[in-house]
Amino acid sequence: MIYTVTFNPSLDYIIRVENLRLGVINRTYYENILPGGKGINVSIVLKNLGHESTALGFMAGFTGREIAARLEKFGVASDFIEVEEGLSRINVKVKSNEESEINGQGPKITDANIEALYEQLDGLKEGDILIISGSVPNTLPGDMYERIMERLEGRGIDIVVDAERALLVNVLKYHPFLIKPNNHELGDIYGVTLKTQDEVIPYAKKLQEDGARNVLISMAGEGAVFISEKGDVFKSPAPKGTVVNSVGAGDSMVAGFVTGMIESGDYMTAFRMGLCTGSASAFSPDLATRPEVEELLAKLPIIDA
């Protein structure tokens, strides 16, 4: 079974406005409301690709219930811990001549809520996959990733981590199955600027030397690089297409990679699947679907190894 964790899920209120101006009334010409959060995106794309998962995390109030209801419409199961104080956040994403976001804070999460999440995670079994991604809200301990991975260490659970800076670096000692920073996040870790695939490779290997089993580096229009635990190095240009919306592309890459591993057990296949799934989401106003991914896979050139 696959589980995703989103510590601070949201309702994403997406609006489009012509020539947004401050201090006056602006009217939208497009509106949409979607369940948001990195783990939630992974779960939705997994479902689109034909694989079930359960979305875990915290929810509160009418907004939390709406997140769960909208996930159900996507066919995604959820088992969120219900928090008493506050509301699950609403994130407003304004698309105009420039893109702007206003993100809510989220509910107050108590020690009892955290313990309830731990109890859920204690139910995971050998061979399960756990995907932890995104930031940790200020109502949670900053070392939540570490606490979870320490608790599950040695139980045969493949853990995927998609996070930035200390959240990522501090869990390497627990040997996550896969980590997926982008090239900018990788550069931030080591205080360098990484623009090309060849520049990325030695620093991706450093993450592996520090404990990660497999390292997947997304590079937007420059493609991606993958370093496997077997020592293989794969790199590929990005599929060709017009970027419509980059939100969720990285999460889609994670979902695609996991799908490829489940279906083939082959790292090259998983890498290709991840790359094309991330691109399919970037080329669409919505998250990637299986037909969109397969169309890009058919056009993807042979990958350098």
PAMAR-389647 format. One record per residue (C-alpha): residue number from 0; x, y negated, z negated. Coordinates in steps of 0.1 Angstrom, whole numbers, plus 5000, padded with zeros to 4 digits. Example, Ala and Ser with C-alpha at 12.3 -4.5 7.8 and 13.67 -1.06 7.14 Angstrom:
<atoms>
0, 5123, 5045, 4922;
1, 5137, 5011, 4929;
</atoms>
This chain:
<atoms>
0, 5000, 5000, 5000;
1, 5011, 4964, 5007;
2, 5006, 4937, 4981;
3, 5013, 4899, 4985;
4, 5017, 4874, 4957;
5, 5007, 4838, 4961;
6, 5012, 4820, 4928;
7, 4993, 4788, 4938;
8, 4968, 4796, 4966;
9, 4948, 4768, 4982;
10, 4920, 4758, 5004;
11, 4937, 4740, 5033;
12, 4914, 4712, 5046;
13, 4928, 4706, 5081;
14, 4917, 4674, 5099;
15, 4926, 4656, 5131;
16, 4923, 4618, 5133;
17, 4931, 4596, 5162;
18, 4957, 4569, 5152;
19, 4955, 4573, 5115;
20, 4956, 4539, 5097;
21, 4959, 4533, 5060;
22, 4936, 4509, 5042;
23, 4906, 4514, 5066;
24, 4880, 4540, 5072;
25, 4893, 4568, 5095;
26, 4869, 4594, 5111;
27, 4879, 4629, 5120;
28, 4873, 4646, 5154;
29, 4883, 4681, 5141;
30, 4879, 4698, 5107;
31, 4886, 4733, 5095;
32, 4890, 4749, 5061;
33, 4913, 4779, 5056;
34, 4926, 4799, 5027;
35, 4962, 4788, 5023;
36, 4995, 4799, 5007;
37, 5024, 4818, 5020;
38, 5014, 4852, 5007;
39, 4979, 4847, 5019;
40, 4991, 4839, 5054;
41, 5011, 4872, 5053;
42, 4980, 4891, 5043;
43, 4959, 4876, 5071;
44, 4985, 4883, 5097;
45, 4990, 4919, 5085;
46, 4952, 4924, 5089;
47, 4954, 4909, 5124;
48, 4981, 4934, 5132;
49, 4961, 4963, 5119;
50, 4974, 4968, 5083;
51, 4956, 4965, 5050;
52, 4970, 4946, 5020;
53, 4958, 4932, 4987;
54, 4964, 4895, 4980;
55, 4974, 4889, 4943;
56, 4979, 4856, 4924;
57, 4958, 4831, 4904;
58, 4925, 4814, 4912;
59, 4903, 4790, 4893;
60, 4869, 4774, 4896;
61, 4847, 4771, 4927;
62, 4877, 4765, 4950;
63, 4893, 4797, 4938;
64, 4861, 4816, 4945;
65, 4859, 4801, 4979;
66, 4895, 4812, 4987;
67, 4886, 4848, 4978;
68, 4854, 4845, 4999;
69, 4872, 4832, 5030;
70, 4898, 4859, 5027;
71, 4871, 4884, 5027;
72, 4858, 4870, 5060;
73, 4893, 4877, 5074;
74, 4889, 4913, 5061;
75, 4916, 4908, 5035;
76, 4911, 4923, 5000;
77, 4921, 4901, 4970;
78, 4925, 4907, 4933;
79, 4933, 4873, 4919;
80, 4936, 4866, 4882;
81, 4909, 4842, 4872;
82, 4922, 4811, 4853;
83, 4899, 4792, 4830;
84, 4914, 4757, 4830;
85, 4915, 4736, 4862;
86, 4907, 4743, 4898;
87, 4926, 4761, 4926;
88, 4940, 4734, 4947;
89, 4928, 4718, 4979;
90, 4956, 4708, 5003;
91, 4946, 4681, 5029;
92, 4966, 4684, 5061;
93, 4961, 4653, 5084;
94, 4972, 4657, 5120;
95, 4974, 4624, 5139;
96, 5001, 4605, 5156;
97, 5021, 4618, 5127;
98, 5014, 4648, 5104;
99, 5008, 4641, 5067;
100, 4999, 4664, 5038;
101, 4984, 4658, 5004;
102, 4988, 4689, 4982;
103, 4969, 4695, 4950;
104, 4985, 4707, 4918;
105, 4965, 4738, 4909;
106, 4952, 4752, 4877;
107, 4969, 4756, 4843;
108, 4982, 4792, 4841;
109, 4985, 4806, 4806;
110, 5007, 4833, 4791;
111, 4977, 4856, 4791;
112, 4971, 4850, 4828;
113, 5008, 4859, 4835;
114, 5005, 4891, 4814;
115, 4974, 4901, 4834;
116, 4995, 4897, 4866;
117, 5022, 4919, 4852;
118, 4997, 4946, 4843;
119, 4985, 4946, 4879;
120, 5021, 4949, 4892;
121, 5027, 4977, 4868;
122, 5002, 4997, 4888;
123, 5023, 4996, 4920;
124, 5037, 5030, 4930;
125, 5069, 5043, 4947;
126, 5068, 5034, 4984;
127, 5045, 5004, 4980;
128, 5056, 4971, 4995;
129, 5054, 4938, 4975;
130, 5058, 4905, 4993;
131, 5065, 4875, 4970;
132, 5067, 4841, 4988;
133, 5064, 4804, 4982;
134, 5071, 4780, 4954;
135, 5064, 4784, 4917;
136, 5040, 4758, 4903;
137, 5051, 4738, 4873;
138, 5026, 4757, 4851;
139, 5046, 4789, 4855;
140, 5081, 4798, 4843;
141, 5107, 4789, 4869;
142, 5121, 4824, 4868;
143, 5089, 4842, 4877;
144, 5105, 4859, 4907;
145, 5133, 4873, 4885;
146, 5108, 4885, 4858;
147, 5088, 4904, 4884;
148, 5117, 4920, 4901;
149, 5133, 4930, 4868;
150, 5101, 4945, 4857;
151, 5098, 4966, 4889;
152, 5135, 4975, 4892;
153, 5142, 5011, 4899;
154, 5107, 5021, 4908;
155, 5111, 5026, 4945;
156, 5091, 4995, 4955;
157, 5103, 4976, 4985;
158, 5102, 4939, 4976;
159, 5103, 4912, 5003;
160, 5112, 4877, 4991;
161, 5106, 4845, 5011;
162, 5117, 4816, 4989;
163, 5141, 4787, 4988;
164, 5174, 4780, 4970;
165, 5175, 4792, 4933;
166, 5143, 4812, 4936;
167, 5160, 4833, 4963;
168, 5196, 4833, 4951;
169, 5187, 4844, 4915;
170, 5169, 4876, 4927;
171, 5197, 4889, 4949;
172, 5210, 4909, 4919;
173, 5178, 4930, 4920;
174, 5185, 4940, 4956;
175, 5154, 4930, 4974;
176, 5145, 4950, 5005;
177, 5143, 4919, 5027;
178, 5149, 4882, 5023;
179, 5138, 4856, 5049;
180, 5153, 4822, 5046;
181, 5154, 4799, 5076;
182, 5187, 4785, 5088;
183, 5182, 4752, 5070;
184, 5174, 4769, 5037;
185, 5205, 4791, 5042;
186, 5226, 4761, 5048;
187, 5212, 4744, 5017;
188, 5223, 4774, 4996;
189, 5259, 4770, 5007;
190, 5261, 4733, 5013;
191, 5266, 4735, 5051;
192, 5247, 4727, 5083;
193, 5239, 4758, 5104;
194, 5226, 4751, 5139;
195, 5236, 4782, 5159;
196, 5232, 4819, 5155;
197, 5269, 4825, 5154;
198, 5272, 4799, 5125;
199, 5244, 4817, 5106;
200, 5258, 4852, 5107;
201, 5287, 4849, 5082;
202, 5265, 4831, 5056;
203, 5237, 4857, 5061;
204, 5263, 4883, 5053;
205, 5272, 4865, 5021;
206, 5236, 4869, 5009;
207, 5239, 4906, 5017;
208, 5272, 4908, 4998;
209, 5254, 4893, 4968;
210, 5228, 4920, 4968;
211, 5201, 4916, 4995;
212, 5196, 4948, 5015;
213, 5184, 4932, 5047;
214, 5186, 4896, 5057;
215, 5163, 4879, 5083;
216, 5171, 4843, 5093;
217, 5144, 4824, 5112;
218, 5157, 4795, 5134;
219, 5125, 4781, 5150;
220, 5132, 4774, 5187;
221, 5167, 4789, 5184;
222, 5153, 4824, 5177;
223, 5164, 4846, 5148;
224, 5192, 4867, 5133;
225, 5190, 4899, 5114;
226, 5216, 4917, 5093;
227, 5206, 4952, 5084;
228, 5217, 4972, 5054;
229, 5233, 4996, 5079;
230, 5256, 4968, 5090;
231, 5238, 4961, 5123;
232, 5237, 4925, 5135;
233, 5208, 4916, 5158;
234, 5202, 4882, 5173;
235, 5177, 4870, 5198;
236, 5164, 4837, 5214;
237, 5129, 4827, 5206;
238, 5101, 4837, 5230;
239, 5091, 4810, 5254;
240, 5060, 4790, 5247;
241, 5045, 4757, 5236;
242, 5045, 4751, 5199;
243, 5010, 4741, 5187;
244, 5013, 4746, 5150;
245, 5044, 4757, 5130;
246, 5025, 4762, 5097;
247, 5025, 4799, 5089;
248, 5051, 4809, 5115;
249, 5076, 4821, 5089;
250, 5050, 4840, 5070;
251, 5039, 4856, 5103;
252, 5075, 4867, 5109;
253, 5075, 4885, 5076;
254, 5042, 4902, 5084;
255, 5054, 4912, 5118;
256, 5087, 4926, 5104;
257, 5069, 4947, 5078;
258, 5045, 4959, 5105;
259, 5073, 4970, 5127;
260, 5090, 4989, 5098;
261, 5058, 5006, 5089;
262, 5050, 5017, 5124;
263, 5085, 5026, 5136;
264, 5110, 5028, 5107;
265, 5134, 5011, 5131;
266, 5151, 4978, 5123;
267, 5154, 4967, 5159;
268, 5117, 4973, 5165;
269, 5109, 4955, 5132;
270, 5131, 4925, 5142;
271, 5115, 4922, 5176;
272, 5080, 4925, 5161;
273, 5088, 4898, 5135;
274, 5102, 4874, 5160;
275, 5073, 4877, 5183;
276, 5047, 4875, 5155;
277, 5062, 4843, 5142;
278, 5063, 4828, 5177;
279, 5027, 4839, 5184;
280, 5015, 4819, 5154;
281, 5036, 4789, 5164;
282, 5020, 4790, 5199;
283, 4984, 4792, 5186;
284, 4962, 4769, 5164;
285, 4955, 4800, 5143;
286, 4976, 4828, 5129;
287, 4989, 4854, 5153;
288, 4968, 4883, 5166;
289, 4979, 4916, 5179;
290, 4973, 4909, 5216;
291, 4992, 4876, 5214;
292, 5022, 4894, 5197;
293, 5022, 4922, 5223;
294, 5021, 4898, 5251;
295, 5053, 4881, 5238;
296, 5069, 4915, 5231;
297, 5065, 4925, 5267;
298, 5084, 4893, 5278;
299, 5111, 4893, 5251;
300, 5146, 4899, 5267;
301, 5169, 4926, 5255;
302, 5183, 4917, 5221;
303, 5220, 4913, 5215;
304, 5235, 4936, 5189;
</atoms>
